């Protein structure tokens, strides 16, 4: 995750969040997905780079996880 920060935490007053970054693999990235720990999930646009726009934030702590998958189904999350 490169945007809006590469840090593990971000404090914001907005109700929606846009994220983007780069996913790489020696065999190529098949897809990038996101989840928010509260039932929200989806597939990012692209892989290298990828982006997700309009993730709805709830009051309090929101944990967003990005997972990249290669063609063999191997996954890595941030």
N, C-alpha and C positions, 0 to 999 in steps of 0.2 A: 504494500500500500504506500503510494508516494504522495497522493493528494487527498485531503487537504494537509496531511502531515504524515511523516514516516514514523513519528513517535507512537508508542503503544496506547497513549491516551490523548483525547481531545475534549476540551470543554467548550461547549457552544450553546447559544441561546436560540438557534434555529430549530424549526420543526421538521426539516428535511435535510438529508445529507447526500452529497455527491462524492463518490470515491473513484480513484483511478490508480493504476499502477502497471507493472510489467510482470508477466509470468513467463518463465523460460523452462525448458527441458531439453535434454540432448536429443530426444526423439520428437519434440514438438508438443505444444499444449493443445489438447482437444477442446477444452471448455473451462470456463471460470464461473463459479457459482458463489452466491452470497447468502448468508442467513443472519438473522438478528437475535436469535435466542428467545424471541417472543412470538414465533410463528411466521414471521416474514421471511421470505426467501425468493430467490430468482436466479436467472442466468445473466451474467455480465455481457456487455457488448465487446467482442474482440477477445484477444488473449495477450498480444504483444504489440501495443498496450491494450489493456482492458479498461472498461469504465462501467459504473453503475450510477444512475441518476435518480434522485427522488426517493431515497430510502426514508420512510416515515420514522421519526424519532418519537418516543414516548417520554413523559416526564421521568426524571431520575436517570439511573444508569442504563445505558444501552450498550450491549456487547455485539459488535459486528464481526463476523468471521468470513474471510474470503478463502475459497478452496479452489486450487487449480488441479485439473485432471489431465494426465497424458493419455495417449491412444490406448494404452494397456490397462487403463483404469486406476493407475497409481495416483495418489492424491497427496497434496501438501497444503497446509492451511496457515493463515496468518490472521 
